Amino acid sequence: VQLQASGGGLVQAGGSLRLSCAASGSVFGVDSMGWYRQVPGKQRELVAEITSGGNTNYADSVKGRFTISRDNAKSTVYLQMNSLKPEDTAVYYCAVTKYTGYNYWGQGTLVTVSS
């Protein structure tokens, strides 16, 4: 599975961005799709994930501000980020997990929120 993320950039605090991640290749059997983020010196953390059945899970820090969605026909997952804060600045990675338990990672896209 290959993952291509896009949509990162520079935005002022309070602004919005929409990340997209398109999966290609052997996408059969993909269960959950999600977004993680990482800042230098810290562990990568889960931001949001969505299962094939549409169940979602969010980090407490983004609840009410971020919305994850997926288009199964396009094998694409989205992350709508609103009311962005400087502490949301990070490299965002998309990831998919197959029913086999295998994880696949995208290359990361940088989100910078200025104060």
Helices and strands as residue ranges (DSSP letters): E 2-6, E 9-12, E 17-24, E 30-38, E 45-50, E 56-58, G 60-62, E 66-71, E 76-81, G 86-88, E 90-98, E 103-105, E 109-114
